[in-house]
Amino acid sequence: MKVLGVDIGGSALKGAPVETTTGRLLAERLRIATPEPLSPVQMGRALAEMVAHFKWRGPIGVGFPGVIYGTRILTSANLHPRFIGCDGGRLFSKATGCPVTLVNDAAAAAEAEMRFGAGRGFMGKALLLTLGTGVGSALAYHGTVVPMELGHLPWKGKSIEKHVAASVREEDELSWEEWGERLREYVAILEQSMWPELIIVGGGVSAKHRKFFKFIKPRAKLVPAKFLNQAGIVGAALAAAGGK
């Protein structure tokens, strides 16, 4: 089945048609930068621009960085606050003229990694973290993915993602070691409560995992995501295909 997968992030939306039986991208990924937070209506227009680019007329899967209940968006920590309470599925379907399935972005990335990527065939407890503008998270057990919001654990009066996200490393000009030490502390907290056997780290920065993995030192096996920052695209497409 062919589905257009779209991953909405804090700085861009990225998408490509996906063959959902293999996880393969069928065209070069399109990235539309969003240097300023887009309102829901503006995001709908950007999504329509992507649909026009690919001349798409089929199902669309959209990964969104927030809590998703059905088609409704309940949180929007790193995007426009007007998304909170918005019926994102209806908004994006109307903007594109195509059927849209809405899913949490980290859960989408986890689905892609567990089905085709670094977690393929693993039936234990796996924790997936995506490091970008914020921190996305999901837990998988026996192959079933559950969305989590572990980037919003309270830490010194703020969400912990304000301390450990990849964007924070760049903004605060942290060395890889300094950032790695922050991640080490964060992962230790997660391991104490979650006890994962496998930790998969995704997001664009995972391509540079050799620069910071050595500072984390987790109990669980630590691996980079196979799909890097394309996992959200593939996973969103899988959600729209019903996992098929």
Helices and strands as residue ranges (DSSP letters): E 2-8, E 12-19, E 24-25, E 30-33, H 40-53, E 60-64, E 68-69, E 72-73, G 81-83, H 88-96, E 100-104, H 105-116, E 125-131, E 135-141, E 144-148, G 150-152, E 154-155, E 158-159, H 161-164, H 166-171, H 176-194, E 198-202, G 204-211, G 213-215, E 221-224, G 228-230, H 231-240
